[in-house]
């Protein structure tokens, strides 16, 4: 039986319901979803691509 991913919000996300995403680790991938729409689409990235995404977001180069 396949286990459901454990989703977590960024420590930078507030509790005010604003813009935030949740991430979950699955074998060989990092899953990303909109926390306000947990049944919506999920973006799957390799760990390296996720690292690049986080770096780009942190440096404002997106």
C-alpha positions in Angstrom: 0.0 0.0 0.0 1.4 3.4 -1.0 1.7 5.9 1.8 0.3 9.5 1.5 2.9 12.2 1.4 3.4 14.3 4.5 2.8 17.9 3.4 4.4 20.8 5.3 4.3 24.6 5.0 7.3 26.8 4.9 8.3 28.3 8.2 8.0 31.6 6.5 4.3 31.0 5.8 1.9 32.8 8.2 -1.4 31.7 9.5 -3.3 34.5 7.8 -4.3 32.4 4.7 -2.1 34.3 2.4 0.1 33.0 -0.4 1.9 29.9 0.6 2.8 26.5 -0.7 3.2 23.1 0.8 5.9 20.6 0.0 6.2 16.9 0.4 9.1 14.5 -0.3 8.2 11.5 -2.3 10.7 8.9 -3.6 13.0 10.8 -6.0 10.9 13.9 -6.2 9.7 17.0 -4.3 6.0 17.7 -4.6 4.6 21.3 -4.4 1.0 22.4 -4.0 -1.1 25.4 -3.2 -2.0 25.2 0.5 -5.4 26.8 -0.2 -6.2 24.1 -2.8 -4.9 20.8 -1.4 -6.9 18.8 -3.9 -5.6 20.8 -6.9 -2.6 20.2 -9.1 0.7 19.1 -7.8 4.1 20.2 -9.3 6.7 17.4 -9.2 10.4 18.4 -9.3 13.7 16.6 -8.9 15.5 17.5 -5.7 18.1 19.4 -7.8 15.4 21.4 -9.6 13.6 22.1 -6.3 16.9 23.4 -4.9 17.3 25.7 -8.0 13.7 26.9 -7.5 14.3 27.8 -3.8 17.5 29.6 -4.6 15.8 31.6 -7.4 12.9 32.5 -5.1 15.2 33.6 -2.3 17.4 35.7 -4.6 14.5 37.2 -6.5 15.6 35.9 -9.9 12.4 34.1 -10.8 
